Amino acid sequence: MIILRKPARALGPCIVMAVAAFLFLAPGAGAEVVDRIVAVVNNEVITLSDLNKLYEPVRAEVGKSGYPPEAEEKMLYSIREEILNKMVENKLSDQEIERLGITISNEQVDTAIEGMKSSQRITDDDLRGMLLADGITMEEYRKSIREQLLRSRLMNRQVSSGVVVTEEDVKEYYDSHAEEFGGKREVHLRQILRRVPEDASRTEKERIRKNVEEARKLLEKGHAFEEVERSHSDIPGRGDPGFFRVEQLAPELVSALPGMKPGDFSPVLENENGYLVFDLVEERETKPTPLEEVRGKIEQKLYNQVVDQKYEKWLSSMKESAYIKIIR
């Protein structure tokens, strides 16, 4: 499965497989062997060097993350497979683009780049500096932009056109997702917290827990929160952050809320920071978000869902009718 630096183009699947299995030139011909085929897509090939251009930067980043060797190996294998699969899909798209005669002019590439610079608020010098830092030439960047525009136009022609989101679709989604747009329960909590050092002994942890228990008893007796906070908390002056939505709270706080009424105190709780007790000062229900405020968001979400479904179906049909061979 070794090929030369410049493999032949437009070969039939059978010939490509033969090339993948043998040297182009007979032994002793003096040719430099530098690459091999990793996939055949119809009458085109994807080489190991093509794959490594995308895979190696990711592999280097994963290598810096400190994963155990076995976990890193599994992750890299999965990433490599995903990259290769995406390359096959892109190759199929590019072949369809060529078949349909879809083109993008230099002026359209210029417009896309100018639009990007405007949205990112960067100058041409800024862009060139960033490309240089990443080892990318302007020619390579323009080629990448052209490919994106071509594939976007293919998507619009083969998948996106004809997708319509109706008013009934939007209303149905809004009504069936009350948890997303409906009122939210918010609670106002105040807490007394004592941190536990990482190297604390069992005796030290018990002493800290009892200190928080004492703070709870003082609060129950009616002592002012600010007074107890000053004498028993590691975060005096910061124990009253105001209202939070229930889903934003830490799990240990949420688990203690059921059955509590404003004015009640939680039991002493343990979390990753230490021991704490909180009191429920107030709770309220926010108003639902009006449909008119989220109509555009819902329309876009539903549109994307339909497009994604149509794209997967279109891509599957393309793969079924194509000759694809992955060479391990």
N, C-alpha and C positions, 0 to 999 in steps of 0.2 A: 504493500500500500504506500509506495513512495513515488513521488512525481518530481518533475523538474521545476525550476523557478517560474517558468512561463508555460503553464499547461495549455494544451489545445482547447479551443472553445467550440461550442455548438456541437458537442459529440452526443451520439445516441446513448441511452442508458447502458446497453450491453457493452459498447466500446469503452465508456467511462469506467465501468466496473473492471474491465480488463486492465485499463491504464492504472486503476487504483491498486491492482494486485501486483503489477510488475513495473520494473524500471522502463522509462521511455526509451533509453538507449541500452545497448548491450554492455555487459561488463567490459571495462577497459576502454570505453569510448571517451573517457575524460570529462564527462558531464558532472557538474557539481550538484549533488543531491541535497536539497535544503528544505523540503516541505512534503506534506502528504495530504491526501483527501480525507476529510472527516464526514462529508455528506454530499450526496448527489441529489439535485432537485431538477427534475426533467432533464434538460440537456446542459445544465450548468453544475459547477461544483463549488463547495465551500471548503477551503483549505484550513489546515491547522493554524497557519499564521493569521488567517482571517479571524479565526476563533480567538486566538491568543491576544489579539489587539484589544478585544473587549474583556476577555477573562482575566488577564494578568493584573490590570489595575485593581480589580475587585479582589483577586486573590491576595495581593499585597496588603490591602486594607484589612481583610479578615485576619491575616497573619499578625497584625498589630493588636488584635483585640484580646489576645490571651486565652482563647478557648482551649480546653483540653484537646490533645492531639486527635483522639477518636471523633470527638464532636466536630472539630474543625474539618477533618477529612470528609465527614458526612455532609457538612454544610457546603463545602467547596464542590463536592460531586453534584449536589442538587443545583447549585448556582450555575455550574458549567452546563448541565443539562438544560436549564432554563434559557441560558444565553444561546445555546445551539438551536434550541427549538424556535426561539425568536428570530434567529438568523434565517432559518428555513422559511418561516412565515414571511419575513421581509423579502426573501428571494422570490417567493410565489407572487407577492404583491408587485414587485418590480417587473416580473415577467408579464403580469396582467396589464400593468401600466404601458409596457411596450406594445402589447397586443392591441390595446385600445387606442394607441397613439396619443396618450395624454402627455402634454408638455408644459413646462414652466419656463417663462422667459427670464432673461437676466434682470429686466426691469422689475419683475415680480419678486425676484430674490432680493433686489435692492430695497424694495418697499417693505418686505418682511423684516429685513435687518434694521431698517430705520425705525420701524414700529417697535421692535424689541428695544432698541436703544432709548427711544422716547419713553416707553413704559418703565424701563429700569433706571431712567435718568442718568445715562452714562454717555460719554462722548465717544467718538471714533477712536481716539487715542486710548481711552479706558478699555474699550473692547479689544483692541490689538494687544494691549498689555496683558489682559486676562488670558487671551489665546496663547500668547508667548509663554506665559507662566505654566500653562497646561501642555505646552509642546505641540500646539495645533497651528497650522498655517492658515492664513486667510482663505486660501484656495480650498483647503480641506473643510473649513467652516462653511463656506458658501455651498460646497457640495452637500454637506449635511443638511443645510437649510432647504436646498432644492429637493432632496429626497423626502424631507418632512412634508413639504408642500405638495409634492407629487402623490404621496400616500394619502394625504388629507383629501386631495381632489378625487382620488380613487374611492376613498371611503364615502365621500359625499355622493358620488355617482352610483356606486353599487349598493350602498347601505343606508346612508342618511336620507336621501331623497325620498319623499313620500311619507316620512314619519310625522304624524300629527298628534299633538296632545290636546284633547278636547276639554271644554269647561267641566264636563261631567267627570272626566278622569281626575282633574285637579280637586274638585269638590269631594269625590269619593276618597281620595288619598287624605285630604285634610280631616274629614270626619272620622276616618279609621285610624288616625294617628294622634289621638288626644294627648298621649303621653309626650309627644313631640311639640305640639303647639298649644296644648291646654294649660290650665293654671298649674303652678308649681307650689308645693308646700315649702315654705321657708321658716327657719327657726333662728331665734336669737339666743345664743348660748354664751355663758361665761365660764371660764375654767381656771382651776388652780392646778398648776403642774409642777412636779418635782422631778428633775432629770435623774437618771441612774447611770453612773459612769460604766463604761464597758467592762472595766476590770473590778467592779464592785463585788464584794463577798456577799454570801447569803445573808449574813448578819446586817451588813450595810443596806442591802435591798429591803430587808424587813423594817429597818429603822426609818427609811424613806417612806415606805408604804404607811407606817403608823403615823408619820407626820402629816400625810395627806388625809388620813382618817380623822386626825384631830381637827384639821381644817374643815372637813365636812361637818363635824359636830358643832363647830363654832358657827358655821353658816346656818345650820338647822336651828340653833338657839337665837338667831336673829342678828348676829354680828354683821356689820356692814361688809359687803364684798370687798371694797377697796382696802379695808383694814386687814381682813384675813389674807388678802392677796399680798400685801406688803410684808406680812410676817411669815407666810408659809409657801410662797410661790417663787420659782426660779425665774419667772418672767413677769415681775411686778409692773403693772401699767399696761400690759399687753394681753391680759386674759379676757378682754371683752372686744372681740373683733367685729361684732355686729351680726347682721343676718347672713345666713348661707342657705342655699337650696339643700334639701336633705341628701340628694344624690352626690353632693360635693363633699360630704362629711366622710371622715375615716370610718371604716367598718365598725370599730369598737364603739364609736359614738352612736351610729345608727342602730346598733343592736340594743343599746340602752334606752332608746327613745320610746318604744311602744309602752303605753300605759302612763307615761309622764304627762303632767299638766304644768302650765306655767306656774313657777314658784317651787316646783319639785327639784330635788337633787338626785343625781345619779349615784350609784354605788362607786366605790373606788375602782377605777379601771386601770389596766396596764396596756401601754402601747410601746412602740419602738423607741420612744424617747424616755419613758419612765412611768410614773404613776400620776393619775389625775382624777379630779372630780369636777363635774360641771353642773350648773343649774340652768333649767329651761326658763328663760326670762319671758319670752313671747313667741308666738307662732302665727303665721298668716298664710293666706292663699293668694298667689298672684293671679292677675286676670289672664285669660287665654289670649294668645296673639291673634289679631283679626286676620281673616283670610286674605284681605287685600295686601297686607304687609308681607305675606309669604308666598303670594301667588307665583311670582317669578322664580323663586327658589324651588317650588314644587314642580313647576313646568320643566325647568332645566333637569331636575332629578329624574322625572319620568321620561323625558326625552332621552337622557343618557342611558337609562335602563333599556329602553326599546332598541336604541342603536347598538348597545353592547350585545343584546340577544341576537339581533340580525347579523352583527359582525361575526359572532361565534358560529352561527349557522352557515354564513357565507364562507368563512374560513374552513369549516369542516368539509363543505362541498368541494372547495378548491383542493384540499388535501386528498380527498377520496379520488378525484380525477387526475391527480398528478402522480408522477413517478418520484418517490422519495426513498432514499436509502441512506441510513446512518451507518457509518463504518467505524467500528470500535477499534 
